[in-house]
């Protein structure tokens, strides 16, 4: 009988402290669905490794030399790399996280969170959802305020598009949103495209972060549908 092959999440670890790199690799490699394809200690090495190894997720230390996190993410995005970016940070630094958010980061875990939180967040990112440490999410409104200056972030969206933003904030896929809103999946996909264009965002992760930062995602579904 043919054994089904496990699809593994390909990960690069980029962290300047070698001991941390070794420990992170040991922690991640213990998971059956993870594969660490490269471990590097500076941003330039991370850029080269991303070209060679085609990772799904790039874990970035907050003190990366040569190319820092925002520079590295912008360069890889410019080259069309489809990678999820996860920051490892010693503290919830709003200024640094603002730069990373603008460049396209998908999640952040604090070193003090522990291995379980790291593994959970890596899995969350691999499924296409954002993953920010709970101690950071309280600062997301300020991060988004600095990143975007508009007084009314959703002024240009239709009621349907606002509802899509809400469901994206809850972590639902296009298929699930289509079922809840009684729409075709193609229509939902079109709505997502319109939202990205109107709000000048990069991807659905940034839509989800915006939904939480503005308080939209904290409302109950009835409030959204009655708008």
Steps between C-alpha positions, in 0.01 A plus 500: 500500500635843403564729797372858460789744505478778762516849348747689717520873562841618378663742743807724499630629834689832482631604843840655579560310826631156404388332822142623444515374140604153615228484766230626262597241241483220758155615616360531147649178364326299774169575328407245232348764272797742514825493303778753570658542156759762604634672812690827458633782717462814285261658253715453193531126569122489551445667162724244326342207687150616403604495133648150527257326735155646417372503860139533608594695812797721586559550873690826556686607815446863600871592492592354162822656358587596137134501392252564781145361507321776305775519234505122460120472467478786250776352285345152495154647429644706215639178353157338517578247774184351654624468857336551842713710736516446876694733731666376818536790740627557852233765563188652346672791326226705331739706287675191364176312447354792305786477248455125477122529459543748216751268333261202523562297817243230578566433870711566807597281797689619806798294621338480842194323353659156485521219247129410500400853396763501224380167360134608517576824317707331229207266432260794495713684243536185290119488472487859378396674822679777693672411827583778745592444865210587733720758676541684168140500375407768752745734324374426150267804488799728551704307245223533243444867588862575418494289188176650363386860556143489365229608748255238374683192379193339344335808347549376144372147562150377423297330780573162337873572494495603867331170583775315310761692703324387818504131402864522389573634847341185643744289296255349251592390148331629182299178479372535856419871452309418181287247689422741786420795272313282246729612218711321243866446586592707192296795630678482838836487323401812304399676822840417655675643194296821521575532873875459446495764227287752686689470829840471327584182689727215396304186592214352703718485812523879504122520455456273805741709711314815397165342594627434853683832541190705413273292724294367206597138570387532865137568404237228475391392149155659538651847539695458176205376295276782621734773374 
